[in-house]
């Protein structure tokens, strides 16, 4: 029942230890793996420009959260950027929730794979963001 509510989506969390080179490598690895969506915090002005463009060229949905390119959409090929508190669940929960909604809006299929780096495994804010993402995916179904 839970798998049906979550659209059988596999969400992979990976931790880049705030290392931008590692984050770039991880994004490229997930492109090769063939994920359907990448949800990423653009924590450097230019380092993620090429890998995000590569992901878009491969037909992968890319949503930025928390940190965006200083030029916004003009500076990076990500399809959307989100950050805010709209549900009352807190900033991290809301950011996760909106990511889940946007992934559905951009047409990630039921059963698709989603990659999102996890910058704080086990931390309460990280768990809130994960739950928000799952709730957003359920809502969109």
C-alpha positions in Angstrom: 0.0 0.0 0.0 2.8 2.5 0.9 4.7 1.6 -2.3 1.5 2.4 -4.3 1.1 5.7 -2.5 4.7 6.6 -3.3 4.2 5.7 -7.0 6.9 3.0 -6.6 9.5 5.7 -6.8 13.0 5.0 -5.6 14.5 8.0 -3.9 18.3 7.8 -3.6 20.0 10.0 -1.0 23.8 10.5 -1.2 25.9 12.7 0.9 28.6 14.9 -0.7 30.0 16.2 2.6 29.7 19.8 1.3 32.4 18.9 -1.3 31.4 20.5 -4.6 33.8 18.3 -6.6 32.2 15.2 -5.1 28.7 16.6 -5.7 29.5 17.2 -9.4 30.8 13.6 -9.7 27.7 12.2 -8.0 25.4 14.1 -10.3 27.3 12.7 -13.3 27.2 9.2 -11.9 23.4 9.5 -11.5 23.1 10.7 -15.1 24.9 7.6 -16.3 22.7 5.5 -14.0 19.7 6.9 -15.9 17.7 8.5 -13.1 14.5 10.3 -14.1 15.0 13.3 -11.8 17.8 15.0 -10.0 17.0 17.3 -7.1 20.1 19.3 -6.1 21.2 22.3 -4.1 23.4 24.5 -6.5 26.0 25.4 -3.9 28.6 26.9 -6.3 28.2 29.6 -9.0 29.4 27.5 -11.9 30.5 24.0 -10.9 27.1 22.4 -11.5 26.3 24.2 -14.8 27.7 21.6 -17.1 26.5 18.5 -15.2 23.0 19.9 -14.9 23.0 20.8 -18.6 24.2 17.2 -19.3 21.3 15.9 -17.2 18.8 18.1 -19.1 20.2 17.0 -22.4 19.7 13.4 -21.3 16.0 14.2 -20.6 16.4 14.2 -16.8 14.2 16.5 -14.7 16.4 18.8 -12.6 15.1 20.8 -9.7 17.2 23.1 -7.6 16.5 23.7 -3.9 17.9 25.7 -1.1 20.7 27.3 -3.1 20.3 28.5 -6.7 22.6 29.8 -9.4 23.2 33.6 -8.8 21.7 34.2 -12.2 18.7 31.9 -11.6 17.4 30.1 -14.7 19.6 32.3 -17.0 22.7 30.9 -15.4 21.8 27.2 -15.0 19.6 24.8 -17.0 17.7 23.6 -13.9 14.0 23.6 -14.5 12.8 25.1 -11.2 14.1 26.4 -8.0 12.3 26.2 -4.7 12.8 27.4 -1.1 10.1 28.7 1.2 7.8 27.7 4.0 4.2 27.2 2.7 2.7 24.3 4.6 3.7 25.2 8.2 5.8 22.1 8.4 9.0 24.1 8.5 11.4 25.2 5.8 13.1 21.8 5.3 9.8 19.9 5.2 8.3 22.4 2.8 11.3 22.4 0.5 11.1 18.6 0.3 7.3 18.7 -0.2 7.6 21.2 -3.1 10.3 19.1 -4.7 8.0 16.1 -4.7 5.2 18.2 -6.3 7.5 19.6 -9.0 8.9 16.1 -9.8 5.3 15.0 -10.5 4.6 18.2 -12.5 7.6 17.6 -14.8 6.3 14.1 -15.6 8.5 11.7 -13.7 6.6 8.4 -14.3 5.3 6.1 -11.7 8.1 3.7 -10.8 10.7 6.2 -11.9 14.0 6.8 -10.1 14.9 10.1 -8.4 18.3 11.2 -7.2 18.8 13.9 -4.5 22.0 14.4 -2.6 21.5 14.2 1.2 23.6 16.8 2.9 22.8 15.8 6.5 21.9 12.1 6.9 20.2 11.5 10.2 19.9 15.2 11.0 16.3 16.3 12.0 16.2 18.9 9.2 17.2 16.2 6.7 14.6 13.8 7.9 12.0 16.6 7.6 13.0 17.2 4.0 12.9 13.5 3.2 9.4 13.2 4.6 8.3 16.3 2.8 9.5 14.9 -0.5 7.7 11.6 0.1 4.5 13.5 1.1 4.7 15.7 -2.0 5.1 12.6 -4.2 2.0 11.0 -2.5 0.0 14.2 -3.0 0.8 14.4 -6.7 -0.2 10.8 -7.3 
